[in-house]
Amino acid sequence: MSLGAAAMTIETRAFRLTYPAEPTRVVRGKIDVLAEPRASVRRPHVILLHGFKGFMDWGFFPEIAQRIAALGFAVVRFNASGSGIGDDLENFTEPKAFEANTLSREIEDLERVRAWIRSGAAEGVDPDRAAMLGHSRGGGLALVHAAERGDLRCIVTWAAVATFDRFDAPSKQSWRSLGFLPVLNARTGQELRLGVSALDDLEQHRDRFDVPAACRRVRAPVLLVHGTADESVAFSESQRLLESLPAERARLLAIEGAGHTFGVRHPMRGSHESGGDAWEKVARATVETILRFG
């Protein structure tokens, strides 16, 4: 891909996928790609995965999508059907969907998106050339998916979790007693609920969602990016993932002093106003990795 592509126009196309058996379950997404007058051009694609309580238009996602698309890739980003984000793509207007969410349902959403791409319905996207970028929980899911599928060109994770089991015994007991886990969204002040089905799913599929074990089966190149002052997911979690990945195909980029979102807030008002040097290091390393392997 040529750096000269950055001067070209990038267009953003919306898509919406549903589940026939669950009419209210919706995956809403966008594809960022260079405007191309020739319909026959099919570009390698990068799938972006948001984290817990995240969404595809949060902070840095539109910015990194634009940067990657400018280099000639199609960037596919979407809100998980259980993200809680509704039609306005910004607010948690679907609390019931959030409450019903599980790790398995998020993997189903990812597979649903990939099946749609493989069907040829995503115009201008080459279904056979795929890379993945995931933040936080999305990073862990990207690694699990990569282990199961084995068809990705490369994976980049930002502040990836090494375990999805982030709850102590008293919290789990209360969760089962109440029938839900209260989840505060610091950005909006809303208190959401996560149903017991999420805990059941985690415990019933513990082996599937063992991220370090999945890493041992990943064969694609992996770049792990993590802030050393991450307040949500400890830097040591990416160190643990690095130890589990094939040494010749993985590296860890430590962003000194950076937190969970590398200084970026929502909405992001420009790379130098939001994140500064830390964010630029993350963005450059991400783009370079995808450009090299994608």
PLY file of the C-alpha trace (Angstrom):
ply
format ascii 1.0
element vertex 294
property float x
property float y
property float z
element edge 293
property int vertex1
property int vertex2
end_header
0.00 0.00 0.00
1.28 3.46 -0.89
1.59 6.34 1.54
0.42 8.55 -1.31
-3.05 7.15 -0.79
-3.39 9.41 2.24
-4.27 12.33 -0.05
-7.28 10.49 -1.45
-10.86 10.68 -0.20
-12.06 8.21 2.40
-15.72 7.28 2.49
-17.60 5.69 5.37
-20.36 3.20 4.61
-22.82 1.98 7.21
-24.03 -1.60 7.48
-26.57 -3.38 9.66
-26.73 -7.11 10.31
-29.47 -9.03 12.11
-30.20 -12.51 13.43
-33.34 -14.14 11.99
-33.91 -16.09 15.22
-33.55 -12.91 17.32
-35.19 -10.01 15.45
-34.15 -7.40 18.03
-30.49 -8.41 17.99
-28.61 -6.01 15.73
-24.97 -5.51 14.76
-24.45 -1.95 13.51
-21.22 -1.17 11.73
-19.20 1.01 9.39
-16.59 0.44 6.72
-13.97 3.14 6.13
-12.33 2.82 2.71
-10.76 4.94 0.00
-13.32 6.15 -2.52
-12.73 4.01 -5.60
-14.39 4.57 -8.98
-13.51 1.03 -10.07
-15.94 -1.40 -8.47
-13.58 -4.31 -9.15
-10.99 -3.13 -6.59
-11.06 -5.25 -3.43
-8.94 -4.10 -0.51
-7.51 -6.10 2.38
-9.47 -5.38 5.53
-8.85 -4.72 9.20
-11.57 -5.49 11.75
-11.71 -3.27 14.86
-13.08 -4.68 18.13
-14.12 -2.38 20.96
-13.89 -3.31 24.62
-16.37 -3.67 27.48
-18.62 -0.58 27.61
-16.90 0.60 24.42
-18.29 1.27 20.95
-16.99 1.70 17.42
-17.15 5.52 17.43
-15.49 5.96 20.82
-12.50 8.30 20.96
-9.63 6.86 18.95
-11.51 4.36 16.77
-12.63 6.77 14.00
-9.15 8.33 13.94
-7.25 5.05 13.62
-9.79 3.82 11.07
-9.12 6.85 8.90
-5.35 6.41 9.16
-5.47 2.75 8.21
-7.98 3.34 5.41
-5.76 6.07 3.97
-3.11 3.42 3.31
-5.44 1.39 1.14
-7.21 -0.91 3.59
-10.91 -1.31 4.24
-11.52 -0.84 7.97
-14.52 -2.68 9.37
-15.73 -1.54 12.79
-18.96 -2.42 14.53
-20.86 -2.30 17.79
-21.42 -5.71 19.34
-25.11 -6.57 19.48
-24.86 -6.53 23.28
-22.91 -3.29 23.54
-26.03 -1.44 24.63
-25.42 1.28 22.03
-28.50 1.92 19.90
-29.33 3.46 16.56
-27.78 6.83 17.38
-24.42 4.97 17.69
-23.45 7.05 20.70
-25.71 6.36 23.69
-26.64 3.35 25.79
-30.27 3.13 24.75
-30.46 -0.69 24.67
-29.98 -1.79 28.31
-31.74 -5.12 27.73
-29.25 -6.02 24.99
-26.37 -5.12 27.32
-27.88 -7.25 30.08
-28.13 -10.27 27.74
-24.58 -9.96 26.43
-22.00 -12.75 26.82
-18.52 -13.48 25.47
-19.99 -16.17 23.22
-22.46 -13.70 21.75
-19.62 -11.27 21.01
-17.73 -14.01 19.17
-20.97 -14.80 17.29
-21.19 -11.14 16.27
-17.63 -11.21 14.98
-18.33 -14.40 13.04
-21.54 -12.86 11.70
-19.58 -9.87 10.37
-16.93 -12.10 8.85
-19.55 -14.31 7.20
-21.13 -11.20 5.69
-17.74 -10.14 4.31
-17.07 -13.63 2.95
-20.44 -13.55 1.17
-19.18 -10.69 -1.00
-21.81 -8.27 0.30
-19.15 -5.83 1.55
-18.31 -3.99 -1.65
-14.61 -3.42 -2.26
-13.46 -5.71 0.57
-11.19 -8.69 -0.07
-12.57 -11.44 2.21
-9.35 -13.46 2.06
-7.03 -10.80 3.49
-7.97 -9.91 7.05
-6.19 -8.40 10.05
-7.60 -7.46 13.44
-7.21 -4.70 16.02
-8.81 -5.03 19.44
-8.86 -2.82 22.53
-9.04 -4.20 26.07
-11.65 -6.99 26.10
-11.70 -6.72 22.31
-8.00 -7.52 22.29
-8.57 -10.72 24.23
-11.41 -11.71 21.92
-9.24 -11.02 18.86
-6.62 -13.46 20.16
-9.22 -16.13 20.93
-10.72 -15.73 17.47
-7.29 -15.84 15.84
-6.53 -19.12 17.61
-9.82 -20.62 16.45
-9.73 -19.42 12.87
-6.03 -19.21 11.97
-6.65 -17.05 8.89
-5.59 -13.56 10.01
-2.61 -11.73 8.49
-1.78 -10.06 11.80
-3.29 -8.98 15.13
-2.72 -5.75 17.05
-4.01 -5.44 20.60
-4.28 -2.33 22.72
-4.33 -2.90 26.50
-5.56 -6.46 25.97
-6.93 -8.52 28.83
-5.16 -11.77 29.70
-8.25 -13.04 31.51
-11.97 -12.39 31.14
-12.61 -13.57 34.70
-12.21 -10.26 36.48
-14.58 -10.85 39.39
-13.85 -12.06 42.92
-15.95 -14.68 44.73
-18.11 -12.21 46.72
-18.95 -10.30 43.52
-19.98 -13.53 41.78
-22.10 -14.55 44.76
-23.87 -11.18 44.76
-24.25 -11.40 40.98
-26.10 -14.69 41.26
-28.13 -13.56 44.25
-29.36 -10.37 42.57
-29.66 -11.95 39.13
-27.45 -9.23 37.64
-24.20 -7.36 38.13
-24.52 -3.55 38.41
-22.17 -1.87 35.92
-21.50 1.86 36.17
-20.70 3.73 32.98
-18.39 6.51 34.12
-18.82 8.48 30.88
-22.62 8.75 31.07
-23.29 8.09 34.75
-25.72 5.31 33.83
-25.96 2.17 35.91
-26.36 -0.79 33.57
-26.98 -4.43 34.38
-25.09 -7.50 33.21
-27.15 -10.67 33.47
-26.14 -13.96 35.06
-25.92 -15.47 31.56
-22.57 -13.67 31.15
-21.18 -15.40 34.24
-22.64 -18.76 33.20
-21.09 -18.42 29.77
-17.67 -17.58 31.19
-17.71 -20.53 33.57
-19.13 -23.04 31.07
-16.61 -22.09 28.38
-13.61 -21.40 30.58
-11.26 -23.37 28.33
-12.40 -21.55 25.19
-11.89 -18.15 26.80
-8.48 -18.93 28.32
-6.57 -16.16 26.51
-2.99 -17.30 27.25
-3.89 -20.82 26.10
-5.37 -19.34 22.91
-2.16 -17.36 22.38
-0.17 -20.58 22.23
-2.19 -21.52 19.13
-1.92 -18.17 17.34
0.28 -18.30 14.25
-0.13 -14.77 12.90
2.25 -11.92 13.83
1.05 -10.08 16.95
1.81 -6.59 18.26
0.77 -6.05 21.88
0.55 -2.37 22.90
0.03 -1.47 26.55
0.42 1.56 28.79
2.66 0.98 31.80
0.28 3.00 34.02
-2.93 1.33 32.82
-5.49 1.78 35.58
-7.99 -0.78 34.20
-5.91 -3.64 32.77
-2.48 -4.05 34.31
0.55 -3.86 32.02
1.53 -7.29 33.36
-1.41 -8.80 31.48
0.22 -8.04 28.12
3.51 -9.34 29.52
1.71 -12.60 30.30
0.27 -12.74 26.79
3.71 -12.14 25.28
5.09 -15.10 27.22
2.32 -17.29 25.76
2.71 -16.22 22.13
5.29 -17.70 19.73
8.40 -15.61 20.46
9.41 -15.17 16.83
6.07 -13.63 15.85
5.15 -11.41 18.80
6.39 -8.23 20.42
5.23 -5.93 23.20
5.34 -2.15 22.88
5.28 -0.48 26.30
3.88 3.06 26.31
5.57 4.60 29.33
3.24 6.33 31.75
0.14 5.82 29.59
-3.21 4.67 30.89
-5.91 2.42 29.49
-6.82 4.70 26.57
-3.33 6.21 26.06
-4.50 9.66 27.12
-7.38 9.75 24.64
-10.83 10.85 25.77
-14.21 10.81 24.09
-14.83 12.66 21.92
-11.34 12.83 20.46
-10.64 16.35 19.24
-7.35 15.73 17.46
-4.32 13.60 18.16
-2.32 16.41 19.78
-5.20 17.58 21.95
-6.17 14.08 23.03
-3.40 11.65 23.88
-0.42 13.54 22.48
2.86 11.67 22.18
1.56 8.47 23.78
-1.30 8.16 21.32
0.95 8.96 18.36
3.33 6.16 19.36
0.39 3.75 19.51
-1.01 4.89 16.17
2.33 4.77 14.34
3.21 1.30 15.60
-0.26 0.02 14.75
-0.23 1.39 11.21
3.32 0.16 10.59
2.42 -3.38 11.73
-0.71 -3.55 9.60
1.09 -2.08 6.61
3.86 -4.65 6.97
1.76 -7.77 7.43
-1.76 -6.92 6.31
0 1
1 2
2 3
3 4
4 5
5 6
6 7
7 8
8 9
9 10
10 11
11 12
12 13
13 14
14 15
15 16
16 17
17 18
18 19
19 20
20 21
21 22
22 23
23 24
24 25
25 26
26 27
27 28
28 29
29 30
30 31
31 32
32 33
33 34
34 35
35 36
36 37
37 38
38 39
39 40
40 41
41 42
42 43
43 44
44 45
45 46
46 47
47 48
48 49
49 50
50 51
51 52
52 53
53 54
54 55
55 56
56 57
57 58
58 59
59 60
60 61
61 62
62 63
63 64
64 65
65 66
66 67
67 68
68 69
69 70
70 71
71 72
72 73
73 74
74 75
75 76
76 77
77 78
78 79
79 80
80 81
81 82
82 83
83 84
84 85
85 86
86 87
87 88
88 89
89 90
90 91
91 92
92 93
93 94
94 95
95 96
96 97
97 98
98 99
99 100
100 101
101 102
102 103
103 104
104 105
105 106
106 107
107 108
108 109
109 110
110 111
111 112
112 113
113 114
114 115
115 116
116 117
117 118
118 119
119 120
120 121
121 122
122 123
123 124
124 125
125 126
126 127
127 128
128 129
129 130
130 131
131 132
132 133
133 134
134 135
135 136
136 137
137 138
138 139
139 140
140 141
141 142
142 143
143 144
144 145
145 146
146 147
147 148
148 149
149 150
150 151
151 152
152 153
153 154
154 155
155 156
156 157
157 158
158 159
159 160
160 161
161 162
162 163
163 164
164 165
165 166
166 167
167 168
168 169
169 170
170 171
171 172
172 173
173 174
174 175
175 176
176 177
177 178
178 179
179 180
180 181
181 182
182 183
183 184
184 185
185 186
186 187
187 188
188 189
189 190
190 191
191 192
192 193
193 194
194 195
195 196
196 197
197 198
198 199
199 200
200 201
201 202
202 203
203 204
204 205
205 206
206 207
207 208
208 209
209 210
210 211
211 212
212 213
213 214
214 215
215 216
216 217
217 218
218 219
219 220
220 221
221 222
222 223
223 224
224 225
225 226
226 227
227 228
228 229
229 230
230 231
231 232
232 233
233 234
234 235
235 236
236 237
237 238
238 239
239 240
240 241
241 242
242 243
243 244
244 245
245 246
246 247
247 248
248 249
249 250
250 251
251 252
252 253
253 254
254 255
255 256
256 257
257 258
258 259
259 260
260 261
261 262
262 263
263 264
264 265
265 266
266 267
267 268
268 269
269 270
270 271
271 272
272 273
273 274
274 275
275 276
276 277
277 278
278 279
279 280
280 281
281 282
282 283
283 284
284 285
285 286
286 287
287 288
288 289
289 290
290 291
291 292
292 293
